[in-house]
Each structure stands twice: as C-alpha cells, then as structure tokens.
C-alpha cells in the first residue's frame, strides 16, 4: 500500500500537485514564480512540516507555470530540480530568448483572462537541473513514480506516473476548460503530440491530473476522441502570424494555454 497522498494546490494560473509522504515531499511541477510562497506556506502551516522535507521539484517543461518557481523553491528548501535529459536549453540562442519573452507575455494574458491580479512572472530562461531523466526512468528517492517523455507541446514534456495508484500527471498534454477538452498551445510537433496521447492511454491510468483542469478519470473512448481531434499541423506563435499574413485570418488557435 502506498504511503503517498497526492494533493492538488490552486496555483496562480494552474493546478499544482504535491505528493506527500511521512518523511518527504515531491512537487510534480515547478509552478509559477508567484506560487512559491503558497507552496512554502502550505508545507509549513497546513502540513506543519519543515520546508526542507521538499526533496525534489520536477520541471515538466520550460513554460512559466511549470518552471517559473523551481529555482526559488530550490533556494528556499535545498530541493533538487529534475527535468528531461536534453543537450540544449529550450530557450536557446536569440530566437529562444525572444520565445521566452513571448511565453512570459502569454502567461500574463492567461492571468488576465482568468481575472488574476498582475504579479511578477519573470524567471530565468535557462534551467540547470540537478537530475535529468529519460523515458521510463524512476524518480530518485521516489521510486514509486515513473517518468514518461510525452513531447509535442514542446520537445521535452514529461508525464509522471504513480505506479501504486496508476494516477498520471500529464502537465499540459491534456487540458480541460469548462466542459470541453482542448489541445495546448503551442503544438510544436503534431505527430509527437498524438504519440504522447497514445502513450498515456496505454498506461490505462486510474486518474489523470491536469495542470489546467483537475483530476479526472479519462476512459479509452475519450482518449480516442482526443487523438482523433488532435491538431494535425504545427500551432505556434510564428505559424499563427505567418497564416495571418498569408490568409488574413488566424486558424482559431486556442492561446488560453501555450
């Protein structure tokens, strides 16, 4: 029987999940910069635990609501940061720096759409993880969690599978807004995105934990619907601008989530 309790915390613009054990804590994503005080206060005041019990923070990908708080959490707790094993930074070079600015701006747009008060979302474009993982690896110190590479949204997205309970955290792979599922924005590799949906379906999860949405039991038929309706073409800011210039209209891309 697992001694892990998974708790959903309401972050600034996303859901954040904390795996609670008797002697250690695991944060399933790096959250937003403004979420850091909330996470620390939850550990201190609700769990009544020292913040040093937070041993690992995972960064599933480099967007502001998944990586923005990681470095500050490490500074406050001494935790280790874990991410995908990639040779280059996601925000690499001049074009990467520009993309980092755009993604931060989109985070402010999402916050405004959700009626959130403006807060400082700035974070480093470069991540220097303590631990890197590849597809199928177990998380060090937390060997009841298995990592799966589920790219498509970016080139380095991770999903996290809790083996005893068969719950899976899919970050931005699956998003549910109000009463409907939507694909994330951007989609950098449509084929990889579809393959990632198929990979998570094959896990036959008992529950799917979404960063934008809540915990939800998703059956095989719903996964099949998501796969069929998945974008067949790249959806990025650059593609949207190019399409607008060529055709005078956008493709109706959902930019609620980047």
C-alpha positions in Angstrom: 0.0 0.0 0.0 1.4 3.4 -1.0 2.1 5.9 1.8 1.7 8.7 -0.8 -1.1 11.2 -0.7 -1.4 13.5 -3.7 -2.8 16.9 -3.0 -3.9 19.5 -5.6 -2.9 23.1 -4.9 -4.5 26.0 -6.7 -1.7 27.9 -8.3 -1.7 31.4 -9.9 -2.9 30.2 -13.3 -2.6 26.4 -13.0 -3.1 23.4 -10.7 0.0 22.2 -8.9 0.2 18.7 -7.3 2.2 17.8 -4.2 3.0 14.2 -3.3 3.1 13.9 0.5 5.0 11.1 2.3 5.6 10.7 6.0 9.2 11.8 5.6 9.5 13.6 2.3 7.6 15.7 -0.3 7.7 15.7 -4.1 6.3 18.6 -6.2 5.1 17.4 -9.6 5.9 20.7 -11.4 7.9 23.9 -10.9 4.7 26.1 -10.9 4.7 29.9 -11.3 7.1 32.3 -9.5 4.1 33.8 -7.5 3.2 30.2 -6.3 6.4 29.8 -4.3 5.1 31.5 -1.1 1.9 29.5 -1.4 3.7 26.1 -1.6 6.1 27.0 1.3 3.2 28.2 3.4 1.2 25.0 2.7 4.2 22.9 3.8 4.8 25.0 7.0 1.3 25.8 8.1 -1.0 23.1 6.7 1.3 20.1 6.8 3.2 21.6 9.7 6.5 20.3 8.2 9.9 21.9 7.6 10.3 23.1 4.1 13.4 21.0 3.8 11.1 18.0 3.5 10.6 19.1 -0.1 13.2 16.9 -1.7 12.5 17.1 -5.5 10.8 19.5 -7.7 10.1 18.4 -11.3 10.0 20.7 -14.2 7.9 19.0 -16.9 8.8 21.7 -19.5 10.0 25.3 -19.5 6.9 27.4 -19.7 6.3 30.0 -16.9 3.7 28.0 -15.0 5.8 24.8 -14.9 9.4 26.2 -14.4 8.9 29.7 -13.0 9.1 28.8 -9.3 11.7 26.0 -9.5 14.9 28.0 -8.8 13.3 29.9 -5.9 12.0 26.7 -4.4 15.4 25.2 -4.5 16.9 28.3 -2.9 14.3 28.2 -0.1 14.3 24.4 0.6 17.5 22.9 -0.8 15.5 20.6 -3.0 16.8 19.0 -6.2 15.4 20.0 -9.6 14.6 17.2 -12.0 13.9 17.6 -15.8 14.2 15.9 -19.1 17.7 14.9 -20.3 18.2 17.4 -23.2 21.6 18.7 -24.6 20.3 22.2 -25.3 18.2 24.7 -23.4 14.6 25.0 -24.6 15.1 28.8 -24.9 18.3 28.5 -26.8 20.0 31.5 -28.6 18.5 34.8 -29.6 15.3 33.2 -31.0 14.9 31.3 -27.7 15.3 34.5 -25.7 12.5 36.1 -27.9 10.3 33.0 -27.4 10.9 33.3 -23.6 9.6 36.9 -23.7 6.6 35.8 -25.8 5.8 32.9 -23.5 6.0 35.2 -20.4 3.7 37.6 -22.1 1.2 34.8 -22.9 1.3 33.9 -19.2 0.2 37.4 -18.4 -2.6 37.1 -21.0 -3.8 33.9 -19.4 -3.7 35.5 -15.9 -5.8 38.4 -17.2 -8.3 36.0 -18.8 -8.7 34.3 -15.5 -9.2 37.6 -13.6 -5.9 37.2 -11.7 -4.2 40.3 -10.2 -0.9 41.0 -12.1 2.1 39.5 -10.4 5.8 39.2 -11.3 6.2 36.1 -13.5 9.8 36.6 -14.6 12.1 33.6 -14.3 15.4 32.5 -15.9 15.2 31.3 -19.5 17.8 28.6 -18.7 17.3 25.7 -16.3 20.2 23.9 -14.7 18.7 20.7 -13.2 20.3 18.5 -10.6 18.8 15.4 -12.0 18.0 14.5 -15.6 15.7 11.6 -16.7 14.8 9.7 -19.8 11.7 7.8 -20.8 10.8 5.1 -18.3 13.2 6.2 -15.5 12.1 6.1 -11.9 12.4 9.3 -9.9 15.4 9.2 -7.5 14.2 9.0 -3.8 10.6 8.4 -5.2 10.8 5.1 -7.0 7.0 4.7 -6.9 7.0 7.4 -9.7 7.9 6.6 -13.3 8.7 9.3 -15.8 7.4 9.2 -19.4 8.5 11.5 -22.2 5.4 13.0 -23.8 6.6 15.7 -26.2 4.6 17.6 -28.8 3.6 20.7 -26.8 7.4 21.3 -26.5 10.3 18.9 -27.2 10.8 17.9 -23.6 7.4 17.4 -21.9 7.3 14.9 -19.1 4.3 13.0 -17.7 4.6 11.4 -14.2 3.0 8.0 -13.4 2.4 6.9 -9.9 2.8 3.2 -10.1 0.8 2.1 -7.0 -2.3 4.2 -7.7 -1.9 4.3 -11.5 -2.6 8.1 -11.4 -0.7 10.2 -14.0 0.2 13.8 -14.1 0.2 15.0 -17.7 1.1 18.7 -17.3 -0.2 20.4 -20.5 -0.7 17.3 -22.6 -4.4 17.3 -21.8 -6.4 20.4 -20.9 -10.0 20.7 -19.9 -11.6 24.2 -19.9 -15.1 24.4 -18.5 -16.8 21.4 -20.2 -14.6 20.6 -23.1 -11.1 19.3 -23.8 -8.7 21.5 -25.8 -5.2 20.9 -27.2 -2.4 23.0 -25.6 -0.9 25.9 -27.4 1.7 25.7 -28.9 1.9 22.4 -30.7 5.5 22.1 -32.0 5.3 18.5 -33.2 1.8 17.2 -34.0 2.9 13.6 -34.7 4.8 13.5 -31.4 1.8 15.0 -29.6 -0.5 12.3 -30.9 2.0 9.6 -30.0 2.2 11.1 -26.5 -1.6 10.8 -26.1 -1.4 7.2 -27.2 1.4 6.5 -24.7 -0.7 7.9 -21.8 -3.7 6.0 -23.0 -1.7 2.7 -23.0 -0.9 3.3 -19.3 -4.6 2.8 -18.6 -4.5 5.4 -15.8 -7.0 5.4 -13.0 -6.9 9.2 -12.9 -5.4 12.0 -15.0 -4.1 15.0 -13.1 -4.2 18.1 -15.4 -2.3 21.3 -14.9 -5.2 23.1 -16.5 -8.2 21.4 -15.1 -8.5 19.0 -12.2 -8.1 15.3 -11.5 -10.3 13.3 -13.9 -10.9 9.6 -14.8 -10.5 9.6 -18.6 -11.6 6.4 -20.4 -10.3 4.8 -23.6 -13.1 6.3 -25.7 -12.2 9.8 -24.5 -8.5 9.2 -25.3 -9.5 8.1 -28.7 -11.6 11.3 -29.2 -8.6 13.4 -28.1 -6.3 11.6 -30.5 -8.7 12.0 -33.4 -9.3 15.7 -32.7 -5.6 16.4 -32.1 -4.1 19.2 -34.3 -2.5 17.8 -37.5 -0.4 20.9 -38.1 2.1 22.9 -36.1 0.5 25.6 -33.9 3.0 28.2 -32.8 3.0 32.0 -32.5 5.2 32.1 -35.6 2.8 29.9 -37.5 -0.2 31.9 -36.4 1.5 35.2 -37.6 2.5 33.6 -40.9 -1.0 32.3 -41.5 -2.5 35.7 -40.6 -0.2 37.5 -43.1 -0.8 35.0 -45.9 -4.6 34.4 -45.5 -5.7 37.4 -43.5 -7.1 35.3 -40.7 -6.0 33.0 -37.9 -6.9 29.3 -37.6 -8.7 29.9 -34.4 -5.8 28.6 -32.3 -6.5 28.4 -28.6 -4.0 30.6 -26.9 -5.5 30.2 -23.5 -2.6 27.8 -22.9 0.8 28.0 -24.5 
